[in-house]
Every structure is written in structure tokens, then in C-alpha cells.
């Protein structure tokens, strides 16, 4: 028995059929790169630097945003959509990003120290050379993200994620814990 529901996302009516009768409104709508993908376009003139420090932007849509070098310090970004964007070199210190969707985005060189990313969706994202000391990454989906050069071992992690990251992105033997 299938239940048919109508859900509206950004003024676009989307019809979903729930096969298992469980929360049809939670089905994820994935989009591909395509034209205007900020991760593929090196044009720096399209970058929009914003300051969302100390502001509540829960459930906000930053999809495909070009916000390299922006500040989200102590911002509330719970359940926000940051998919397919460029957030490289951004400041997310002590930001709340619980259940945020960060999939397929670039966060290279971003500062996540003390940030709360519990249950965030991080797969297929780039977290190269990020500062993660004290960040809460419990329950995230990030096994298939790129963590090269990031200090993930200084973050709060689930045991299974820690094991996966240690295997793929091992802690350097000459690394000191001071950030």
C-alpha cells in the first residue's frame, strides 16, 4: 500500500510516493552539478562574502552558494541546506550545524573548532586542511568525504567513524595536538 503525498520545496511542487509509509516528507532530493556549479567554476568574482555571525539561520537555504571566506561564527545553522556550495576558508567556530546538509560542498581550510555538527550529512564533501578541535561530529554521515590534512582526531567522534577515518586518513606520526 503506497501513500501519496505532496510536498513543496522552494515553490516547486514535488510528488513523492512513500513505499514504506514512513515520513514521506523526509525523502532527499538530490541534484547534480550542472551549469553554475560553484565547485567547478573558478571565477572568484561570483564569490559573495557574508557575515552570519551570532545569527539564527536554522533551515536556511545556502544551496550552491559561493561564500568563500565568509564568517558563520556561533551561527545557528541547524537543518540548513549548504549542499553543492563553496565554503572554503570560512569561519564556523562554535556554530550549531545539527542535522545540516553539507553534502557535495567544499569546506577546504574552514575552521570548525568547537562547532556542533551532530547528525550532519557530510558525504561527498571536501574537508581538506580543516581545523576540527573540539567539534562534535557524532552521528555524521561523512565516511565518504575527503578529510585530508584535517585534524579529525581532535574532534568528538563515534567509534565507527573514527575507525573509518583512521584507516583512510591516518593521523600523521609527527603531528602535535596544539592547533
N, CA and C of each residue as an Amber inpcrd file, in Angstrom:
protein
   537
   0.8370000  -1.1740000   0.0000000   0.0000000   0.0000000   0.0000000
   0.8870000   1.2440000   0.0000000   0.7220000   2.1030000  -0.9500000
   1.5180000   3.3220000  -1.0540000   0.6540000   4.5320000  -0.7270000
   1.2190000   5.4420000   0.0360000   0.5270000   6.6800000   0.3710000
   1.1240000   7.7800000  -0.4820000   0.3070000   8.5670000  -1.1030000
   0.7760000   9.6490000  -1.9630000   0.6870000  10.9690000  -1.1960000
   1.7670000  11.7030000  -1.2020000   1.7790000  12.9910000  -0.5060000
   2.3480000  14.0560000  -1.4250000   1.9940000  15.2860000  -1.1900000
   2.5250000  16.4190000  -1.9430000   3.3870000  17.2480000  -1.0070000
   4.5730000  17.5600000  -1.4690000   5.4940000  18.3430000  -0.6650000
   5.9870000  19.4940000  -1.5240000   6.0870000  20.6660000  -0.9310000
   6.5430000  21.8220000  -1.6870000   7.9230000  22.2450000  -1.2080000
   8.8810000  22.3100000  -2.1400000  10.2300000  22.7670000  -1.8570000
  10.5090000  23.9780000  -2.7360000  10.7860000  25.1000000  -2.1390000
  11.1780000  26.3050000  -2.8730000  10.2570000  26.5970000  -4.0550000
   8.9940000  26.6360000  -3.8160000   7.9640000  26.9390000  -4.8110000
   7.8760000  25.9130000  -5.9340000   8.4700000  24.7470000  -5.7490000
   8.3790000  23.6880000  -6.7420000   7.6190000  22.5390000  -6.1050000
   6.5180000  22.1410000  -6.7150000   5.7130000  21.0630000  -6.1710000
   6.3550000  19.7360000  -6.5410000   6.6440000  18.9380000  -5.5460000
   7.2780000  17.6440000  -5.7470000   6.3400000  16.5760000  -5.2160000
   6.0750000  15.5700000  -6.0180000   5.2160000  14.4720000  -5.5770000
   6.1020000  13.2950000  -5.1960000   5.8700000  12.7590000  -4.0000000
   6.6080000  11.5980000  -3.5170000   5.6160000  10.4890000  -3.2240000
   6.0260000   9.2840000  -3.4900000   5.2330000   8.1300000  -3.1200000
   5.9970000   7.3910000  -2.0420000   5.3750000   7.2340000  -0.8890000
   6.0260000   6.5300000   0.1970000   5.7440000   5.0450000   0.0600000
   6.7930000   4.2830000  -0.0770000   6.6410000   2.8450000  -0.2190000
   6.4540000   2.1920000   1.1350000   7.1230000   2.7210000   2.1530000
   7.0670000   2.0970000   3.4700000   6.1730000   2.8530000   4.4500000
   5.4380000   3.8390000   3.9820000   4.5060000   4.6230000   4.8040000
   5.1940000   5.3310000   5.9620000   6.4720000   5.6260000   5.8400000
   7.1960000   6.2900000   6.9180000   7.7810000   7.6050000   6.4350000
   7.3070000   8.6720000   6.9510000   7.8210000  10.0190000   6.7360000
   8.1490000  10.3350000   5.2810000   7.1750000  10.3870000   4.4110000
   7.4780000  10.6960000   3.0160000   8.0700000  12.0850000   2.8360000
   7.8540000  12.9720000   3.8090000   8.3980000  14.3170000   3.6960000
   9.9080000  14.3540000   3.8950000  10.5020000  13.2500000   4.3130000
  11.9350000  13.2160000   4.5860000  12.7610000  12.6980000   3.4160000
  12.1420000  12.4060000   2.2830000  12.9060000  11.9230000   1.1390000
  13.8270000  13.0260000   0.6430000  15.0770000  12.6730000   0.3720000
  16.0650000  13.6480000  -0.0410000  15.9740000  13.8620000  -1.5460000
  15.9980000  15.1010000  -1.9730000  16.0160000  15.4320000  -3.3840000
  17.4480000  15.7830000  -3.7480000  18.0680000  14.9740000  -4.5830000
  19.4590000  15.1930000  -4.9590000  19.5110000  15.9170000  -6.2970000
  20.4790000  16.7840000  -6.4470000  20.6630000  17.4680000  -7.7140000
  22.1030000  17.2930000  -8.1450000  22.3310000  17.3550000  -9.4200000
  23.6720000  17.1830000  -9.9430000  24.3920000  18.5040000 -10.0640000
  25.6410000  18.4410000 -10.5320000  26.4480000  19.6490000 -10.6890000
  25.8190000  20.6070000 -11.6750000  25.9770000  20.3310000 -12.9570000
  25.3490000  21.1610000 -13.9720000  25.9590000  22.5430000 -14.0760000
  25.3030000  23.3780000 -14.8470000  25.7810000  24.7350000 -15.0900000
  25.6960000  25.5850000 -13.8270000  26.7070000  26.3750000 -13.6020000
  26.7080000  27.2600000 -12.4480000  27.1320000  26.5950000 -11.1550000
  27.7020000  25.4050000 -11.2400000  28.1480000  24.7170000 -10.0310000
  29.3600000  25.4550000  -9.4740000  29.2620000  26.0220000  -8.2650000
  30.3560000  26.8270000  -7.7220000  31.6380000  26.0540000  -7.4750000
  31.5550000  24.7420000  -7.3330000  32.7570000  23.9530000  -7.0980000
  33.5630000  23.7630000  -8.3650000  32.9250000  23.8910000  -9.5310000
  33.6070000  23.6940000 -10.8030000  34.0230000  24.9980000 -11.4690000
  33.5000000  26.1170000 -11.0020000  33.7520000  27.4070000 -11.6300000
  34.7600000  28.2040000 -10.8040000  35.9620000  28.4250000 -11.3160000
  36.9860000  29.1250000 -10.5400000  36.8080000  30.6460000 -10.4990000
  35.7600000  31.1790000 -11.0920000  35.5510000  32.6260000 -11.1690000
  35.3170000  33.2150000  -9.7830000  36.3390000  33.9000000  -9.2510000
  36.2720000  34.4870000  -7.9090000  35.3250000  35.6810000  -7.8420000
  34.9970000  36.2920000  -8.9780000  34.1360000  37.4790000  -8.9560000
  32.7110000  37.1460000  -8.5460000  32.3440000  35.8820000  -8.6300000
  30.9880000  35.4700000  -8.2540000  30.8770000  35.1280000  -6.7720000
  32.0040000  35.1640000  -6.0620000  32.0040000  34.8650000  -4.6330000
  31.3150000  35.9840000  -3.8680000  30.4510000  35.6020000  -2.9290000
  29.7310000  36.5730000  -2.1060000  30.1040000  36.3220000  -0.6490000
  30.9400000  37.1690000  -0.0920000  31.3700000  37.0270000   1.2980000
  30.2730000  37.5950000   2.1940000  29.8170000  36.7730000   3.1420000
  28.7560000  37.1970000   4.0550000  29.2070000  37.0020000   5.4960000
  28.5660000  37.7180000   6.4120000  28.8490000  37.5820000   7.8370000
  27.5500000  37.2100000   8.5360000  27.4450000  35.9450000   8.9160000
  26.2530000  35.4410000   9.6080000  26.5520000  35.1640000  11.0760000
  27.5970000  35.7690000  11.6040000  27.9990000  35.5370000  12.9900000
  26.8760000  35.8570000  13.9530000  26.7160000  34.9850000  14.9450000
  25.7590000  35.1760000  16.0390000  24.3160000  35.3430000  15.5480000
  23.9790000  34.7760000  14.3980000  22.6270000  34.8920000  13.8480000
  21.9830000  33.5200000  13.7300000  20.6600000  33.4960000  13.7570000
  19.9100000  32.2550000  13.6030000  19.5090000  32.0960000  12.1400000
  20.0720000  31.0830000  11.5030000  19.7330000  30.7550000  10.1220000
  19.3380000  29.2830000  10.0340000  18.6150000  28.7950000  11.0420000
  18.2090000  27.3920000  11.0050000  17.2410000  27.1980000   9.8430000
  17.4170000  26.0850000   9.1550000  16.6420000  25.6950000   7.9790000
  16.8260000  26.6550000   6.7990000  17.8580000  27.4840000   6.8280000
  18.1340000  28.4080000   5.7200000  18.6800000  27.6370000   4.5240000
  18.5270000  28.2000000   3.3500000  18.9970000  27.5550000   2.1280000
  20.1830000  28.3420000   1.5710000  21.3620000  27.7010000   1.6240000
  22.5870000  28.2600000   1.0680000  23.0470000  27.3950000  -0.1060000
  22.1580000  26.6330000  -0.6930000  22.4780000  25.6780000  -1.7620000
  23.2060000  26.3770000  -2.9100000  24.2910000  25.7560000  -3.3560000
  25.1440000  26.2430000  -4.4410000  25.6940000  27.6420000  -4.1800000
  25.8230000  28.0010000  -2.9080000  26.3550000  29.3180000  -2.5590000
  27.8530000  29.4120000  -2.7560000  28.3140000  30.5780000  -3.1150000
  29.7450000  30.8630000  -3.2780000  30.1320000  31.8140000  -2.1590000
  30.4650000  31.2560000  -1.0120000  30.7050000  32.0700000   0.1750000
  32.1080000  31.8710000   0.7410000  33.0750000  31.6930000  -0.1240000
  34.4720000  31.5030000   0.2920000  34.9030000  32.6700000   1.1810000
  35.4750000  32.3350000   2.3540000  35.9830000  33.3540000   3.2600000
  34.9290000  34.0320000   4.1190000  33.7160000  33.5070000   4.1340000
  32.6340000  34.1050000   4.9300000  32.7380000  33.7010000   6.3970000
  31.9860000  34.4000000   7.2410000  32.0110000  34.1380000   8.6760000
  30.6490000  33.6490000   9.1470000  30.6560000  32.4620000   9.7740000
  29.4520000  31.8680000  10.3550000  29.7110000  31.5750000  11.8330000
  30.5590000  32.3670000  12.4530000  30.9690000  32.1180000  13.8300000
  29.7720000  32.1840000  14.7690000  29.5880000  31.1010000  15.5390000
  28.4960000  30.9410000  16.5120000  27.1060000  31.1040000  15.8910000
  26.9990000  30.9090000  14.5990000  25.7020000  30.9790000  13.9220000
  24.9140000  29.7060000  14.1890000  23.6090000  29.8050000  14.1440000
  22.7410000  28.6360000  14.2750000  22.3110000  28.2500000  12.8660000
  22.8390000  27.1270000  12.4000000  22.5710000  26.6310000  11.0530000
  21.9410000  25.2440000  11.1130000  21.1800000  24.9700000  12.1580000
  20.5480000  23.6660000  12.3170000  19.6080000  23.3980000  11.1490000
  19.7420000  22.2040000  10.5500000  18.9320000  21.7400000   9.4270000
  19.0350000  22.6480000   8.2050000  20.0910000  23.4430000   8.1080000
  20.2880000  24.3190000   6.9530000  20.7940000  23.5110000   5.7600000
  20.5420000  24.0150000   4.5650000  20.9520000  23.3670000   3.3240000
  22.1770000  24.0980000   2.7640000  23.3420000  23.4810000   2.9250000
  24.5900000  24.0480000   2.4120000  25.1560000  23.1470000   1.3170000
  24.3020000  22.4610000   0.5800000  24.7530000  21.4970000  -0.4230000
  25.3410000  22.1870000  -1.6470000  26.2990000  21.5020000  -2.2460000
  26.9040000  21.8830000  -3.5180000  27.4460000  23.3020000  -3.5350000
  27.9700000  23.7700000  -2.4050000  28.4810000  25.1330000  -2.3340000
  29.9700000  25.1930000  -2.0820000  30.5000000  26.4020000  -2.1370000
  31.9050000  26.6390000  -1.8270000  31.9770000  27.4630000  -0.5470000
  32.3660000  26.8020000   0.5380000  32.5060000  27.4290000   1.8480000
  33.9570000  27.3180000   2.3170000  34.8890000  27.3230000   1.3750000
  36.3100000  27.2170000   1.6930000  36.7580000  28.4360000   2.4890000
  37.6930000  28.1920000   3.4200000  38.2760000  29.2500000   4.2530000
  37.2410000  29.9920000   5.1030000  36.0870000  29.3850000   5.3700000
  35.0470000  30.0160000   6.1990000  35.2990000  29.7550000   7.6820000
  34.7570000  30.6230000   8.5120000  34.8800000  30.5170000   9.9620000
  33.5550000  30.0020000  10.5240000  33.5410000  28.7370000  10.9560000
  32.3600000  28.1170000  11.5600000  32.6010000  27.8480000  13.0460000
  33.5180000  28.5700000  13.6810000  33.8330000  28.3000000  15.0830000
  32.5880000  28.4090000  15.9530000  32.3760000  27.3590000  16.7490000
  31.2740000  27.2420000  17.7090000  29.8910000  27.3980000  17.0740000
  29.7810000  27.1630000  15.7820000  28.4840000  27.2240000  15.1000000
  27.6870000  25.9660000  15.4170000  26.3790000  26.0910000  15.4470000
  25.4980000  24.9390000  15.6290000  24.9760000  24.5370000  14.2570000
  25.3690000  23.3370000  13.8220000  25.0010000  22.8420000  12.4970000
  24.3590000  21.4600000  12.6130000  23.5420000  21.2740000  13.6280000
  22.9040000  19.9850000  13.8870000  21.9860000  19.6310000  12.7170000
  22.1810000  18.4340000  12.1670000  21.4030000  17.8960000  11.0520000
  21.4510000  18.7710000   9.8050000  22.5020000  19.5650000   9.6550000
  22.6630000  20.3800000   8.4470000  23.0640000  19.4800000   7.2800000
  22.6880000  19.8710000   6.0750000  23.0350000  19.1170000   4.8770000
  24.2190000  19.8080000   4.2070000  25.3860000  19.1800000   4.3070000
  26.6260000  19.7440000   3.7840000  27.1390000  18.9400000   2.5930000
  26.3120000  18.0890000   2.0390000  26.7610000  17.1610000   1.0030000
  27.2430000  17.8810000  -0.2550000  28.3010000  17.3140000  -0.8290000
  28.8650000  17.7600000  -2.0970000  29.3250000  19.2120000  -2.0690000
  29.8050000  19.6760000  -0.9160000  30.3000000  21.0480000  -0.7920000
  31.7910000  21.0590000  -0.4890000  32.4110000  22.2090000  -0.7120000
  33.8370000  22.3880000  -0.4250000  33.9930000  23.2340000   0.8320000
  34.6950000  22.6810000   1.8320000  34.9750000  23.3750000   3.0890000
  36.4880000  23.4290000   3.3240000  37.2680000  23.4390000   2.2560000
  38.7270000  23.3980000   2.3650000  39.2440000  24.5660000   3.2010000
  40.0340000  24.2430000   4.2200000  40.6370000  25.2610000   5.0670000
  39.6810000  25.9440000   6.0280000  38.4800000  25.4130000   6.1940000
  37.4920000  26.0270000   7.0950000  37.8310000  25.7180000   8.5530000
  37.3680000  26.5760000   9.4360000  37.6270000  26.4410000  10.8690000
  36.3350000  26.0110000  11.5600000  36.2950000  24.7600000  12.0280000
  35.1190000  24.2040000  12.7030000  35.3790000  23.9850000  14.1940000
  36.3730000  24.6210000  14.7720000  36.7070000  24.3760000  16.1740000
  35.5150000  24.6780000  17.0770000  35.1230000  23.6640000  17.8570000
  34.0210000  23.7950000  18.8030000  32.6420000  23.7730000  18.1740000
  32.5360000  23.5290000  16.8850000  31.2320000  23.5190000  16.2010000
  30.4670000  22.2370000  16.5160000  29.1530000  22.3220000  16.4860000
  28.2740000  21.1760000  16.7380000  27.6970000  20.7120000  15.4090000
  28.2370000  19.6170000  14.8850000  27.7890000  19.0780000  13.6040000
  27.0800000  17.7350000  13.7730000  26.4970000  17.4890000  14.9360000
  25.8580000  16.1980000  15.1630000  24.8130000  15.9030000  14.0870000
  24.8870000  14.6820000  13.5650000  23.9710000  14.1490000  12.5630000
  23.9400000  14.9560000  11.2610000  24.9950000  15.7120000  10.9920000
  25.0830000  16.4460000   9.7240000  25.3920000  15.4650000   8.5960000
  24.9230000  15.7790000   7.4100000  25.1860000  14.9520000   6.2370000
  26.3810000  15.5650000   5.4980000  27.5010000  14.8560000   5.5450000
  28.7650000  15.3880000   5.0190000  29.3470000  14.5700000   3.8780000
  28.6900000  13.5260000   3.4420000  29.2540000  12.6730000   2.4030000
  29.5230000  13.4510000   1.1210000  30.5650000  13.0390000   0.4350000
  30.9920000  13.6030000  -0.8400000  31.4290000  15.0580000  -0.7400000
  31.7340000  15.5200000   0.4620000  32.2190000  16.8870000   0.6590000
  33.7260000  16.8880000   0.8690000  34.3380000  18.0460000   0.6880000
  35.7760000  18.2130000   0.8960000  36.0180000  18.9730000   2.1840000
  36.7570000  18.3440000   3.0990000  37.1570000  18.9640000   4.3550000
  38.6860000  18.9470000   4.4390000  39.3520000  19.4010000   3.3920000
  40.8190000  19.4030000   3.3680000  41.3600000  20.5160000   4.2650000
  42.3200000  20.1570000   5.0920000  43.0350000  21.1160000   5.9500000
  42.1110000  21.9360000   6.8480000  41.0910000  21.2970000   7.3890000
  40.1600000  21.9730000   8.3040000  40.6340000  21.8380000   9.7450000
  40.2670000  22.8110000  10.5560000  40.5380000  22.7640000  11.9930000
  39.2780000  22.2430000  12.6670000  39.4060000  21.1060000  13.3550000
  38.2400000  20.4340000  13.9250000  38.3400000  20.2200000  15.4300000
  39.2920000  20.8380000  16.0920000  39.4870000  20.6060000  17.5220000
  38.2150000  20.9580000  18.3010000  37.6960000  19.9650000  19.0420000
  36.5080000  20.1600000  19.8660000  35.1950000  20.1190000  19.1090000
  35.2240000  19.9340000  17.7970000  33.9850000  19.8510000  17.0160000
  33.2750000  18.5400000  17.3310000  31.9590000  18.5780000  17.4340000
  31.1640000  17.3840000  17.7260000  30.6680000  16.7960000  16.4150000
  31.2690000  15.6850000  15.9990000  30.9300000  15.0310000  14.7360000
  30.1760000  13.7250000  14.9550000  29.5840000  13.5430000  16.1210000
  28.8820000  12.2910000  16.3980000  27.6410000  12.1650000  15.5240000
  27.5130000  11.0040000  14.9300000  26.3330000  10.7020000  14.1280000
  26.3580000  11.2770000  12.7260000  27.4790000  11.8950000  12.3120000
  27.5090000  12.4510000  10.9600000  27.6480000  11.3380000   9.9360000
  27.2320000  11.6390000   8.7330000  27.4750000  10.7490000   7.6110000
  28.6090000  11.3930000   6.8240000  29.8200000  10.9420000   7.0680000
  30.9700000  11.5630000   6.4350000  32.0710000  10.6030000   6.0760000
  31.7400000   9.3290000   6.0650000  32.7300000   8.3030000   5.7550000
  33.3110000   8.4930000   4.3500000  32.5060000   9.0100000   3.4280000
  32.9430000   9.1650000   2.0430000  33.3200000  10.6030000   1.7020000
  33.5710000  11.4180000   2.6990000  34.0700000  12.7780000   2.4840000
  35.5930000  12.7370000   2.4290000  36.1990000  13.8260000   2.0090000
  37.6530000  13.9310000   1.9560000  38.1140000  14.7400000   3.1600000
  38.9390000  14.1090000   4.0220000  39.3920000  14.7130000   5.2780000
  40.8980000  14.9520000   5.2780000  41.5220000  14.9890000   4.1330000
  42.9720000  15.0930000   4.0020000  43.5140000  16.3470000   4.6980000
  44.4650000  16.1530000   5.5980000  45.1120000  17.2640000   6.2840000
  44.3220000  17.8680000   7.4310000  43.1090000  17.3830000   7.6740000
  42.2890000  17.9000000   8.7770000  42.6080000  17.1460000  10.0600000
  42.4850000  17.8090000  11.1930000  42.7790000  17.1690000  12.4800000
  41.5180000  16.5240000  13.0700000  40.9460000  15.5610000  12.3520000
  39.7070000  14.8970000  12.7650000  39.8640000  14.1870000  14.1060000
  41.0810000  13.7890000  14.4700000  41.3190000  13.0740000  15.7320000
  41.1180000  13.9810000  16.9420000  41.0850000  15.2890000  16.7520000
  40.8320000  16.2240000  17.8470000  39.3430000  16.5280000  18.0190000
  38.5100000  15.9310000  17.1800000  37.0600000  16.1380000  17.2500000
  36.4150000  15.0300000  18.0850000  35.1720000  15.2320000  18.4500000
  34.3930000  14.2190000  19.1660000  33.7180000  13.3640000  18.1000000
  34.0320000  12.0600000  18.0810000  33.5760000  11.1640000  17.0150000
  32.9190000   9.9110000  17.5630000  32.0870000   9.2770000  16.7420000
  31.6130000   7.9230000  17.0230000  32.7730000   6.9680000  16.7560000
  32.7530000   5.8400000  17.4220000  33.8250000   4.8650000  17.2630000
  33.9300000   4.3460000  15.8300000  32.7960000   4.0960000  15.1730000
  32.8360000   3.5610000  13.8070000  33.3870000   4.5840000  12.8100000
  33.0380000   5.8490000  12.9720000  33.5780000   6.8830000  12.0900000
  35.0710000   7.0730000  12.3460000  35.4650000   7.0290000  13.6020000
  36.8780000   7.1750000  13.9520000  37.7050000   6.0670000  13.3030000
  37.1750000   4.8640000  13.3270000  37.8650000   3.7210000  12.7270000
  38.0030000   3.9020000  11.2110000  36.9220000   4.3550000  10.5620000
  36.9440000   4.5520000   9.1090000  37.9110000   5.6700000   8.7130000
  37.8960000   6.7690000   9.4620000  38.7870000   7.8880000   9.1410000
  40.2500000   7.5350000   9.4120000  40.5000000   6.7830000  10.4870000
  41.8710000   6.3830000  10.8100000  42.4580000   5.4920000   9.7170000
  41.6150000   4.6940000   9.1060000  42.0710000   3.8010000   8.0470000
  42.3670000   4.5800000   6.7590000  41.4790000   5.5090000   6.4120000
  41.6070000   6.2240000   5.1440000  42.4700000   7.4860000   5.2460000
  42.3710000   8.2110000   6.3570000  43.1100000   9.4620000   6.5520000
  43.8850000   9.3770000   7.8700000  44.9440000   8.5600000   7.9340000
  45.6410000   8.3310000   9.2040000  46.2520000   9.6000000   9.7930000
  46.3120000   9.5790000  11.1100000  46.9120000  10.6870000  11.8510000
  48.4140000  10.6990000  11.5800000  48.9870000  11.8420000  11.2270000
  50.4340000  11.8870000  10.9720000  51.2210000  11.5840000  12.2410000
  52.3100000  10.8770000  12.1050000  53.1010000  10.4910000  13.2760000
  53.8570000  11.6740000  13.8770000  54.1000000  12.7200000  13.0910000
  54.8400000  13.8840000  13.5850000  53.9190000  15.0360000  13.9870000
  52.6350000  14.7720000  14.1780000  51.6610000  15.8260000  14.4740000
  51.5770000  16.0960000  15.9700000  51.5460000  17.3640000  16.3360000
  51.3000000  17.7240000  17.7350000  49.8470000  18.1480000  17.8570000
  49.2620000  17.9800000  19.0390000  47.8480000  18.2860000  19.2320000
  47.5540000  19.7730000  19.3760000  48.5330000  20.6080000  19.4380000
  48.2630000  22.0450000  19.5850000  47.8690000  22.6320000  18.2380000
  46.7050000  23.2980000  18.2180000  46.2150000  23.8920000  16.9650000
  46.4300000  25.3740000  16.9610000
